């Protein structure tokens, strides 16, 4: 199954650094944009396998207050 996500990234000191906007905790870096994309896919696969995350499942949000 394929699912579309938003890759947000920036270039920091020559490295492409990014995250999947819709999936908290999935972030990586690469020397090229292509390497970043490959690394992000790998991180997503590892995270979903280990956490038992169900891709395509409903995602809930709740605002909470945190002391800063």
PDB file as gemmi writes it, atoms N, CA and C in Angstrom:
CRYST1    1.000    1.000    1.000  90.00  90.00  90.00 P 1                      
ATOM      1  N   UNK A   1       0.846  -1.174   0.000  1.00  0.00           N  
ATOM      2  CA  UNK A   1       0.000   0.000   0.000  1.00  0.00           C  
ATOM      3  C   UNK A   1       0.895   1.243   0.000  1.00  0.00           C  
ATOM      4  N   UNK A   2       0.546   2.214  -0.776  1.00  0.00           N  
ATOM      5  CA  UNK A   2       1.264   3.487  -0.807  1.00  0.00           C  
ATOM      6  C   UNK A   2       0.412   4.564  -0.156  1.00  0.00           C  
ATOM      7  N   UNK A   3       1.063   5.455   0.561  1.00  0.00           N  
ATOM      8  CA  UNK A   3       0.376   6.573   1.212  1.00  0.00           C  
ATOM      9  C   UNK A   3       1.240   7.808   1.024  1.00  0.00           C  
ATOM     10  N   UNK A   4       0.617   8.923   0.756  1.00  0.00           N  
ATOM     11  CA  UNK A   4       1.341  10.174   0.554  1.00  0.00           C  
ATOM     12  C   UNK A   4       1.514  10.909   1.877  1.00  0.00           C  
ATOM     13  N   UNK A   5       2.726  11.442   2.073  1.00  0.00           N  
ATOM     14  CA  UNK A   5       3.045  12.247   3.238  1.00  0.00           C  
ATOM     15  C   UNK A   5       3.728  13.530   2.765  1.00  0.00           C  
ATOM     16  N   UNK A   6       3.820  14.502   3.645  1.00  0.00           N  
ATOM     17  CA  UNK A   6       4.494  15.760   3.345  1.00  0.00           C  
ATOM     18  C   UNK A   6       5.884  15.728   3.963  1.00  0.00           C  
ATOM     19  N   UNK A   7       6.912  15.842   3.123  1.00  0.00           N  
ATOM     20  CA  UNK A   7       8.285  15.932   3.607  1.00  0.00           C  
ATOM     21  C   UNK A   7       8.625  17.402   3.768  1.00  0.00           C  
ATOM     22  N   UNK A   8       8.844  17.829   4.995  1.00  0.00           N  
ATOM     23  CA  UNK A   8       9.292  19.193   5.262  1.00  0.00           C  
ATOM     24  C   UNK A   8      10.800  19.113   5.476  1.00  0.00           C  
ATOM     25  N   UNK A   9      11.554  19.976   4.787  1.00  0.00           N  
ATOM     26  CA  UNK A   9      13.003  19.908   4.944  1.00  0.00           C  
ATOM     27  C   UNK A   9      13.637  21.281   4.781  1.00  0.00           C  
ATOM     28  N   UNK A  10      14.862  21.371   5.275  1.00  0.00           N  
ATOM     29  CA  UNK A  10      15.668  22.574   5.110  1.00  0.00           C  
ATOM     30  C   UNK A  10      17.093  22.118   4.817  1.00  0.00           C  
ATOM     31  N   UNK A  11      17.916  23.052   4.425  1.00  0.00           N  
ATOM     32  CA  UNK A  11      19.328  22.756   4.198  1.00  0.00           C  
ATOM     33  C   UNK A  11      20.112  23.445   5.301  1.00  0.00           C  
ATOM     34  N   UNK A  12      20.812  22.649   6.110  1.00  0.00           N  
ATOM     35  CA  UNK A  12      21.550  23.162   7.258  1.00  0.00           C  
ATOM     36  C   UNK A  12      23.014  22.768   7.124  1.00  0.00           C  
ATOM     37  N   UNK A  13      23.851  23.742   6.875  1.00  0.00           N  
ATOM     38  CA  UNK A  13      25.292  23.514   6.748  1.00  0.00           C  
ATOM     39  C   UNK A  13      25.596  22.442   5.699  1.00  0.00           C  
ATOM     40  N   UNK A  14      24.853  22.489   4.591  1.00  0.00           N  
ATOM     41  CA  UNK A  14      25.077  21.558   3.486  1.00  0.00           C  
ATOM     42  C   UNK A  14      24.332  20.239   3.585  1.00  0.00           C  
ATOM     43  N   UNK A  15      23.634  19.994   4.674  1.00  0.00           N  
ATOM     44  CA  UNK A  15      22.864  18.761   4.862  1.00  0.00           C  
ATOM     45  C   UNK A  15      21.374  19.043   4.677  1.00  0.00           C  
ATOM     46  N   UNK A  16      20.690  18.110   4.058  1.00  0.00           N  
ATOM     47  CA  UNK A  16      19.239  18.173   3.932  1.00  0.00           C  
ATOM     48  C   UNK A  16      18.665  17.510   5.186  1.00  0.00           C  
ATOM     49  N   UNK A  17      17.897  18.268   5.955  1.00  0.00           N  
ATOM     50  CA  UNK A  17      17.333  17.791   7.212  1.00  0.00           C  
ATOM     51  C   UNK A  17      15.822  17.884   7.089  1.00  0.00           C  
ATOM     52  N   UNK A  18      15.123  16.790   7.385  1.00  0.00           N  
ATOM     53  CA  UNK A  18      13.681  16.834   7.186  1.00  0.00           C  
ATOM     54  C   UNK A  18      12.911  15.910   8.104  1.00  0.00           C  
ATOM     55  N   UNK A  19      11.582  16.047   7.986  1.00  0.00           N  
ATOM     56  CA  UNK A  19      10.659  15.231   8.780  1.00  0.00           C  
ATOM     57  C   UNK A  19       9.401  14.997   7.968  1.00  0.00           C  
ATOM     58  N   UNK A  20       8.660  13.959   8.351  1.00  0.00           N  
ATOM     59  CA  UNK A  20       7.330  13.751   7.785  1.00  0.00           C  
ATOM     60  C   UNK A  20       6.358  14.538   8.644  1.00  0.00           C  
ATOM     61  N   UNK A  21       5.714  15.502   8.042  1.00  0.00           N  
ATOM     62  CA  UNK A  21       4.835  16.407   8.778  1.00  0.00           C  
ATOM     63  C   UNK A  21       3.715  15.664   9.504  1.00  0.00           C  
ATOM     64  N   UNK A  22       3.157  14.662   8.867  1.00  0.00           N  
ATOM     65  CA  UNK A  22       1.996  13.967   9.426  1.00  0.00           C  
ATOM     66  C   UNK A  22       2.359  12.883  10.451  1.00  0.00           C  
ATOM     67  N   UNK A  23       3.641  12.546  10.584  1.00  0.00           N  
ATOM     68  CA  UNK A  23       4.030  11.446  11.471  1.00  0.00           C  
ATOM     69  C   UNK A  23       5.096  11.932  12.447  1.00  0.00           C  
ATOM     70  N   UNK A  24       4.696  12.339  13.646  1.00  0.00           N  
ATOM     71  CA  UNK A  24       5.674  12.818  14.628  1.00  0.00           C  
ATOM     72  C   UNK A  24       6.750  11.768  14.896  1.00  0.00           C  
ATOM     73  N   UNK A  25       7.978  12.219  14.985  1.00  0.00           N  
ATOM     74  CA  UNK A  25       9.080  11.314  15.298  1.00  0.00           C  
ATOM     75  C   UNK A  25       9.809  10.763  14.101  1.00  0.00           C  
ATOM     76  N   UNK A  26       9.296  11.002  12.902  1.00  0.00           N  
ATOM     77  CA  UNK A  26       9.985  10.525  11.699  1.00  0.00           C  
ATOM     78  C   UNK A  26      10.767  11.683  11.103  1.00  0.00           C  
ATOM     79  N   UNK A  27      12.068  11.689  11.371  1.00  0.00           N  
ATOM     80  CA  UNK A  27      12.937  12.725  10.841  1.00  0.00           C  
ATOM     81  C   UNK A  27      14.302  12.121  10.536  1.00  0.00           C  
ATOM     82  N   UNK A  28      15.040  12.761   9.637  1.00  0.00           N  
ATOM     83  CA  UNK A  28      16.351  12.255   9.254  1.00  0.00           C  
ATOM     84  C   UNK A  28      17.106  13.353   8.527  1.00  0.00           C  
ATOM     85  N   UNK A  29      18.243  12.971   7.958  1.00  0.00           N  
ATOM     86  CA  UNK A  29      19.047  13.903   7.174  1.00  0.00           C  
ATOM     87  C   UNK A  29      19.759  13.140   6.072  1.00  0.00           C  
ATOM     88  N   UNK A  30      20.315  13.882   5.123  1.00  0.00           N  
ATOM     89  CA  UNK A  30      21.083  13.282   4.046  1.00  0.00           C  
ATOM     90  C   UNK A  30      21.932  14.329   3.354  1.00  0.00           C  
ATOM     91  N   UNK A  31      22.950  13.869   2.657  1.00  0.00           N  
ATOM     92  CA  UNK A  31      23.813  14.800   1.929  1.00  0.00           C  
ATOM     93  C   UNK A  31      23.132  15.351   0.681  1.00  0.00           C  
ATOM     94  N   UNK A  32      22.124  14.649   0.187  1.00  0.00           N  
ATOM     95  CA  UNK A  32      21.341  15.098  -0.966  1.00  0.00           C  
ATOM     96  C   UNK A  32      19.862  14.947  -0.625  1.00  0.00           C  
ATOM     97  N   UNK A  33      19.011  15.578  -1.415  1.00  0.00           N  
ATOM     98  CA  UNK A  33      17.573  15.432  -1.203  1.00  0.00           C  
ATOM     99  C   UNK A  33      17.151  13.979  -1.414  1.00  0.00           C  
ATOM    100  N   UNK A  34      17.732  13.326  -2.402  1.00  0.00           N  
ATOM    101  CA  UNK A  34      17.400  11.920  -2.668  1.00  0.00           C  
ATOM    102  C   UNK A  34      17.786  11.028  -1.492  1.00  0.00           C  
ATOM    103  N   UNK A  35      18.955  11.297  -0.887  1.00  0.00           N  
ATOM    104  CA  UNK A  35      19.381  10.509   0.272  1.00  0.00           C  
ATOM    105  C   UNK A  35      18.449  10.763   1.463  1.00  0.00           C  
ATOM    106  N   UNK A  36      18.048  12.016   1.656  1.00  0.00           N  
ATOM    107  CA  UNK A  36      17.094  12.333   2.718  1.00  0.00           C  
ATOM    108  C   UNK A  36      15.800  11.558   2.510  1.00  0.00           C  
ATOM    109  N   UNK A  37      15.274  11.561   1.293  1.00  0.00           N  
ATOM    110  CA  UNK A  37      14.025  10.839   1.013  1.00  0.00           C  
ATOM    111  C   UNK A  37      14.168   9.349   1.322  1.00  0.00           C  
ATOM    112  N   UNK A  38      15.274   8.768   0.931  1.00  0.00           N  
ATOM    113  CA  UNK A  38      15.519   7.353   1.192  1.00  0.00           C  
ATOM    114  C   UNK A  38      15.607   7.085   2.694  1.00  0.00           C  
ATOM    115  N   UNK A  39      16.322   7.941   3.401  1.00  0.00           N  
ATOM    116  CA  UNK A  39      16.469   7.782   4.852  1.00  0.00           C  
ATOM    117  C   UNK A  39      15.134   7.940   5.574  1.00  0.00           C  
ATOM    118  N   UNK A  40      14.322   8.902   5.127  1.00  0.00           N  
ATOM    119  CA  UNK A  40      12.999   9.121   5.743  1.00  0.00           C  
ATOM    120  C   UNK A  40      12.126   7.884   5.542  1.00  0.00           C  
ATOM    121  N   UNK A  41      12.160   7.300   4.350  1.00  0.00           N  
ATOM    122  CA  UNK A  41      11.368   6.086   4.100  1.00  0.00           C  
ATOM    123  C   UNK A  41      11.807   4.959   5.034  1.00  0.00           C  
ATOM    124  N   UNK A  42      13.117   4.824   5.214  1.00  0.00           N  
ATOM    125  CA  UNK A  42      13.648   3.778   6.090  1.00  0.00           C  
ATOM    126  C   UNK A  42      13.225   4.010   7.544  1.00  0.00           C  
ATOM    127  N   UNK A  43      13.324   5.240   8.013  1.00  0.00           N  
ATOM    128  CA  UNK A  43      12.927   5.563   9.384  1.00  0.00           C  
ATOM    129  C   UNK A  43      11.439   5.270   9.578  1.00  0.00           C  
ATOM    130  N   UNK A  44      10.620   5.644   8.603  1.00  0.00           N  
ATOM    131  CA  UNK A  44       9.184   5.382   8.701  1.00  0.00           C  
ATOM    132  C   UNK A  44       8.920   3.880   8.825  1.00  0.00           C  
ATOM    133  N   UNK A  45       9.586   3.092   7.984  1.00  0.00           N  
ATOM    134  CA  UNK A  45       9.395   1.639   8.029  1.00  0.00           C  
ATOM    135  C   UNK A  45       9.819   1.070   9.378  1.00  0.00           C  
ATOM    136  N   UNK A  46      10.966   1.514   9.890  1.00  0.00           N  
ATOM    137  CA  UNK A  46      11.433   1.034  11.189  1.00  0.00           C  
ATOM    138  C   UNK A  46      10.476   1.429  12.304  1.00  0.00           C  
ATOM    139  N   UNK A  47      10.025   2.663  12.279  1.00  0.00           N  
ATOM    140  CA  UNK A  47       9.123   3.145  13.327  1.00  0.00           C  
ATOM    141  C   UNK A  47       7.799   2.391  13.316  1.00  0.00           C  
ATOM    142  N   UNK A  48       7.220   2.192  12.154  1.00  0.00           N  
ATOM    143  CA  UNK A  48       5.916   1.536  12.098  1.00  0.00           C  
ATOM    144  C   UNK A  48       6.018   0.063  12.465  1.00  0.00           C  
ATOM    145  N   UNK A  49       7.126  -0.573  12.123  1.00  0.00           N  
ATOM    146  CA  UNK A  49       7.315  -1.975  12.472  1.00  0.00           C  
ATOM    147  C   UNK A  49       7.458  -2.154  13.979  1.00  0.00           C  
ATOM    148  N   UNK A  50       8.320  -1.337  14.595  1.00  0.00           N  
ATOM    149  CA  UNK A  50       8.616  -1.472  16.016  1.00  0.00           C  
ATOM    150  C   UNK A  50       7.461  -1.016  16.903  1.00  0.00           C  
ATOM    151  N   UNK A  51       6.766   0.027  16.488  1.00  0.00           N  
ATOM    152  CA  UNK A  51       5.714   0.585  17.340  1.00  0.00           C  
ATOM    153  C   UNK A  51       4.357  -0.044  17.091  1.00  0.00           C  
ATOM    154  N   UNK A  52       4.243  -0.856  16.057  1.00  0.00           N  
ATOM    155  CA  UNK A  52       2.951  -1.431  15.732  1.00  0.00           C  
ATOM    156  C   UNK A  52       1.976  -0.387  15.217  1.00  0.00           C  
ATOM    157  N   UNK A  53       2.495   0.706  14.700  1.00  0.00           N  
ATOM    158  CA  UNK A  53       1.684   1.801  14.157  1.00  0.00           C  
ATOM    159  C   UNK A  53       0.939   1.305  12.932  1.00  0.00           C  
ATOM    160  N   UNK A  54      -0.339   1.602  12.843  1.00  0.00           N  
ATOM    161  CA  UNK A  54      -1.149   1.145  11.714  1.00  0.00           C  
ATOM    162  C   UNK A  54      -1.272   2.257  10.678  1.00  0.00           C  
ATOM    163  N   UNK A  55      -0.476   2.226   9.592  1.00  0.00           N  
ATOM    164  CA  UNK A  55      -0.605   3.252   8.560  1.00  0.00           C  
ATOM    165  C   UNK A  55      -2.032   3.292   8.029  1.00  0.00           C  
ATOM    166  N   UNK A  56      -2.524   4.474   7.836  1.00  0.00           N  
ATOM    167  CA  UNK A  56      -3.879   4.625   7.330  1.00  0.00           C  
ATOM    168  C   UNK A  56      -4.922   4.656   8.431  1.00  0.00           C  
ATOM    169  N   UNK A  57      -4.497   4.382   9.653  1.00  0.00           N  
ATOM    170  CA  UNK A  57      -5.426   4.430  10.774  1.00  0.00           C  
ATOM    171  C   UNK A  57      -5.754   5.873  11.132  1.00  0.00           C  
ATOM    172  N   UNK A  58      -6.816   6.047  11.868  1.00  0.00           N  
ATOM    173  CA  UNK A  58      -7.218   7.389  12.259  1.00  0.00           C  
ATOM    174  C   UNK A  58      -6.244   7.955  13.275  1.00  0.00           C  
ATOM    175  N   UNK A  59      -5.883   9.213  13.116  1.00  0.00           N  
ATOM    176  CA  UNK A  59      -4.961   9.893  14.012  1.00  0.00           C  
ATOM    177  C   UNK A  59      -5.735  10.929  14.803  1.00  0.00           C  
ATOM    178  N   UNK A  60      -5.511  10.957  16.097  1.00  0.00           N  
ATOM    179  CA  UNK A  60      -6.214  11.884  16.980  1.00  0.00           C  
ATOM    180  C   UNK A  60      -5.267  12.967  17.458  1.00  0.00           C  
ATOM    181  N   UNK A  61      -5.815  14.124  17.779  1.00  0.00           N  
ATOM    182  CA  UNK A  61      -5.035  15.223  18.321  1.00  0.00           C  
ATOM    183  C   UNK A  61      -5.734  15.788  19.542  1.00  0.00           C  
ATOM    184  N   UNK A  62      -4.926  16.245  20.477  1.00  0.00           N  
ATOM    185  CA  UNK A  62      -5.457  16.870  21.670  1.00  0.00           C  
ATOM    186  C   UNK A  62      -4.463  17.924  22.099  1.00  0.00           C  
ATOM    187  N   UNK A  63      -4.970  19.106  22.394  1.00  0.00           N  
ATOM    188  CA  UNK A  63      -4.084  20.157  22.888  1.00  0.00           C  
ATOM    189  C   UNK A  63      -3.880  19.947  24.373  1.00  0.00           C  
ATOM    190  N   UNK A  64      -2.624  20.132  24.804  1.00  0.00           N  
ATOM    191  CA  UNK A  64      -2.300  20.027  26.221  1.00  0.00           C  
ATOM    192  C   UNK A  64      -1.476  21.236  26.622  1.00  0.00           C  
ATOM    193  N   UNK A  65      -1.469  21.529  27.890  1.00  0.00           N  
ATOM    194  CA  UNK A  65      -0.689  22.659  28.405  1.00  0.00           C  
ATOM    195  C   UNK A  65       0.583  22.112  29.030  1.00  0.00           C  
ATOM    196  N   UNK A  66       1.722  22.742  28.700  1.00  0.00           N  
ATOM    197  CA  UNK A  66       3.019  22.339  29.216  1.00  0.00           C  
ATOM    198  C   UNK A  66       3.706  23.570  29.793  1.00  0.00           C  
ATOM    199  N   UNK A  67       4.253  23.450  30.981  1.00  0.00           N  
ATOM    200  CA  UNK A  67       4.975  24.567  31.572  1.00  0.00           C  
ATOM    201  C   UNK A  67       6.303  24.760  30.850  1.00  0.00           C  
ATOM    202  N   UNK A  68       6.606  26.020  30.485  1.00  0.00           N  
ATOM    203  CA  UNK A  68       7.864  26.320  29.786  1.00  0.00           C  
ATOM    204  C   UNK A  68       8.677  27.328  30.562  1.00  0.00           C  
TER     205      UNK A  68                                                      
END                                                                             
